[in-house]
Amino acid sequence: MPHDDGLDSSRRGFLAHLGGAGAALALGALATPASADAMPSLARTAPEWDMSWLERVKRAKHRTVFDTHSAENVLTFATRYLDSVETVYGDRAPAVAAIVVARARAVPLALTDALWEKYPLGEDANVKDPATSAFAKRNIFLHPTASSDPTAAELTVPRLQSRGTTIVVCDFAMSFLASRIAAKVGSTKEAMHTELRAGLIPGAFLAPAGVFAMAEAQNAGCAYLPG
């Protein structure tokens, strides 16, 4: 049966036009940005995030990230890791990097003595001072614990930092800590959150969320360990 070239040509032109219009509409939809209100962002009102700690991770030969929910054990775990790397391979910082991600009730690990004294951080984290047996009014993780054990001085944040450990704090968890402490002392969550952020110990970093910091550390080559 003979073909009607004119009809086929017209049909092909119409379909091509329709396909092009559909593609244009699809591309237009992709190119149209969603409204700011429809896309909430942690970074909108948060401070600038310093991710320079990742460069230290990438340069290291031995890399581990500790997921820390409470501060009691992680200092021991990180110390044992650093000791073992040195024993087996003879390597020290900067060839070794240990990342401690403090989230949940571990956030006060990275806050100054002044904040521990001013606010009930020890009570909130259920941390007692060995010297008084009461809820800590100082950051006991910054100081050697009174003990006859000569290794006790090794189990402090400053000592671990000097050996290649980086403390990264979950700002999401810090916001919940701010809310709890504000309720106890009659402040606002916003004011308390600002004060806590300003009270990070030297050398500590803030991340939008602990899960983000752990993922980035693993993307940079870290092994994952629960701490």
C-alpha positions as CSV (number, residue, x, y, z in Angstrom):
1,M,0.0,0.0,0.0
2,P,1.5,3.4,-1.0
3,H,2.5,5.8,1.8
4,D,1.2,9.3,2.0
5,D,4.6,11.1,2.4
6,G,2.9,14.4,3.2
7,L,0.8,13.0,6.0
8,D,3.8,11.0,7.5
9,S,5.9,14.1,7.3
10,S,3.3,16.2,9.1
11,R,2.8,13.6,11.7
12,R,6.6,13.3,12.3
13,G,6.9,17.1,12.6
14,F,4.0,17.2,15.1
15,L,5.5,14.4,17.3
16,A,8.9,16.0,17.2
17,H,7.4,19.3,18.3
18,L,5.5,17.7,21.1
19,G,8.6,15.8,22.3
20,G,10.6,19.0,22.2
21,A,7.9,20.9,24.2
22,G,7.7,18.1,26.7
23,A,11.5,18.2,27.2
24,A,11.4,21.9,27.5
25,L,8.8,21.7,30.2
26,A,10.7,19.0,32.0
27,L,13.9,21.1,31.9
28,G,12.1,24.1,33.0
29,A,10.7,22.3,36.0
30,L,14.2,21.1,36.9
31,A,15.7,24.6,36.5
32,T,13.1,26.3,38.6
33,P,14.5,26.5,42.2
34,A,12.3,25.5,45.1
35,S,11.4,28.2,47.5
36,A,13.7,28.8,50.5
37,D,10.8,27.9,52.8
38,A,10.4,24.6,51.1
39,M,14.1,23.7,51.6
40,P,15.1,24.2,55.2
41,S,18.8,24.3,55.8
42,L,20.8,23.8,59.0
43,A,23.4,26.2,57.6
44,R,20.9,29.1,57.1
45,T,21.3,30.4,60.6
46,A,24.3,28.3,61.8
47,P,27.9,29.5,62.0
48,E,30.4,28.8,59.2
49,W,31.5,25.2,59.4
50,D,35.2,24.6,59.6
51,M,35.9,21.3,57.9
52,S,39.7,21.7,57.9
53,W,40.0,18.7,60.2
54,L,39.3,16.5,57.2
55,E,42.6,17.5,55.7
56,R,44.4,16.0,58.7
57,V,42.5,12.8,58.2
58,K,43.4,12.6,54.5
59,R,47.1,13.1,55.2
60,A,47.2,10.4,57.9
61,K,48.1,6.8,57.2
62,H,46.0,5.3,60.1
63,R,42.5,6.8,60.4
64,T,39.6,6.0,62.7
65,V,36.4,7.8,63.7
66,F,34.8,7.1,67.1
67,D,31.0,7.5,67.4
68,T,30.6,8.8,70.9
69,H,27.3,8.9,72.8
70,S,28.8,9.3,76.3
71,A,32.2,10.5,77.3
72,E,33.1,7.8,79.9
73,N,34.8,5.3,77.6
74,V,35.9,7.0,74.5
75,L,39.1,8.5,75.9
76,T,40.2,5.0,76.9
77,F,39.3,3.6,73.5
78,A,41.1,6.3,71.6
79,T,44.1,6.0,73.8
80,R,44.3,2.2,73.2
81,Y,44.0,2.8,69.5
82,L,46.8,5.3,69.4
83,D,49.0,3.1,71.7
84,S,48.4,0.0,69.5
85,V,49.2,1.8,66.3
86,E,52.5,3.0,67.8
87,T,53.3,-0.5,69.2
88,V,52.6,-2.3,66.0
89,Y,53.8,0.2,63.4
90,G,55.8,2.7,65.3
91,D,53.7,5.5,63.9
92,R,52.6,8.7,65.7
93,A,50.8,11.9,64.7
94,P,50.5,13.1,62.0
95,A,50.7,9.6,60.5
96,V,47.8,8.7,62.8
97,A,44.4,10.5,63.1
98,A,41.7,9.6,65.6
99,I,38.4,11.5,65.2
100,V,36.1,11.6,68.2
101,V,32.6,12.7,67.2
102,A,30.8,13.9,70.4
103,R,27.0,13.7,70.1
104,A,24.0,12.9,72.3
105,R,25.1,13.2,76.0
106,A,28.8,13.4,75.1
107,V,28.7,17.0,73.9
108,P,29.9,18.4,77.3
109,L,33.1,16.5,76.7
110,A,34.2,19.5,74.5
111,L,33.0,22.4,76.7
112,T,35.1,24.6,78.9
113,D,35.4,24.4,82.7
114,A,33.7,27.7,82.9
115,L,30.5,26.3,81.4
116,W,30.6,23.3,83.6
117,E,30.9,25.5,86.6
118,K,28.2,27.9,85.5
119,Y,25.6,25.4,84.3
120,P,24.5,21.8,85.5
121,L,26.3,20.0,82.7
122,G,27.6,17.3,85.0
123,E,24.1,16.6,86.2
124,D,22.7,16.6,82.6
125,A,25.4,14.2,81.4
126,N,25.3,12.1,84.7
127,V,29.0,12.8,85.2
128,K,30.4,12.9,88.7
129,D,33.7,14.3,89.8
130,P,35.9,11.6,91.4
131,A,37.3,14.3,93.8
132,T,33.9,15.1,95.3
133,S,31.6,12.2,94.3
134,A,29.1,14.9,93.3
135,F,27.9,15.9,89.9
136,A,30.9,17.5,88.2
137,K,31.2,21.3,88.2
138,R,34.3,21.1,86.0
139,N,35.1,19.3,82.8
140,I,36.8,16.2,84.3
141,F,37.8,15.1,80.8
142,L,40.3,17.9,80.6
143,H,42.2,16.9,83.7
144,P,43.9,13.8,85.0
145,T,41.8,11.8,87.3
146,A,43.2,11.4,90.8
147,S,44.6,7.9,90.7
148,S,47.7,5.9,91.5
149,D,47.6,4.6,88.0
150,P,50.5,6.3,86.1
151,T,48.4,6.1,82.8
152,A,45.6,8.2,84.2
153,A,47.2,11.4,82.8
154,E,47.0,9.9,79.3
155,L,43.2,9.8,79.5
156,T,42.5,13.4,78.9
157,V,41.3,15.4,75.9
158,P,44.4,17.7,75.8
159,R,46.7,14.7,75.8
160,L,44.8,12.9,73.1
161,Q,44.7,16.1,71.0
162,S,48.5,16.3,71.3
163,R,48.7,12.7,69.9
164,G,46.6,13.4,66.8
165,T,43.0,13.2,68.1
166,T,40.4,15.7,66.9
167,I,37.1,16.4,68.7
168,V,34.1,17.1,66.5
169,V,30.9,18.2,68.2
170,C,27.4,17.5,66.9
171,D,25.6,20.9,66.8
172,F,22.3,19.2,66.5
173,A,22.8,17.4,69.9
174,M,24.2,20.7,71.3
175,S,20.9,22.4,70.4
176,F,19.0,19.8,72.5
177,L,21.5,20.3,75.4
178,A,20.9,24.0,75.1
179,S,17.1,23.5,75.4
180,R,17.5,21.3,78.5
181,I,19.9,23.6,80.3
182,A,17.9,26.7,79.4
183,A,14.8,25.2,80.9
184,K,16.7,24.5,84.2
185,V,18.2,27.9,84.5
186,G,15.5,30.1,83.1
187,S,17.2,31.1,79.9
188,T,16.2,30.7,76.3
189,K,17.3,27.9,74.0
190,E,18.7,30.4,71.5
191,A,20.8,32.3,74.0
192,M,22.0,29.1,75.6
193,H,22.9,27.6,72.3
194,T,25.0,30.6,71.4
195,E,26.8,30.5,74.7
196,L,27.6,26.8,74.4
197,R,28.9,27.2,70.9
198,A,31.2,29.9,72.1
199,G,32.5,27.7,74.9
200,L,34.1,24.9,72.8
201,I,37.5,23.9,74.1
202,P,40.5,24.9,72.0
203,G,41.0,22.6,69.0
204,A,37.4,21.3,68.9
205,F,35.3,21.6,65.8
206,L,31.5,22.0,65.3
207,A,29.6,20.0,62.7
208,P,25.9,20.4,61.8
209,A,25.2,16.9,62.9
210,G,27.3,14.0,64.3
211,V,26.1,11.6,61.5
212,F,27.4,14.1,58.9
213,A,30.8,14.3,60.6
214,M,31.0,10.5,60.8
215,A,30.1,10.1,57.2
216,E,32.6,12.7,56.0
217,A,35.3,11.1,58.2
218,Q,34.6,7.7,56.6
219,N,34.5,9.2,53.1
220,A,38.0,10.5,53.9
221,G,39.2,7.0,54.7
222,C,38.4,6.5,58.4
223,A,37.5,3.2,59.9
224,Y,34.3,3.4,62.1
225,L,34.3,2.4,65.8
226,P,31.5,2.9,68.3
227,G,32.9,4.7,71.3
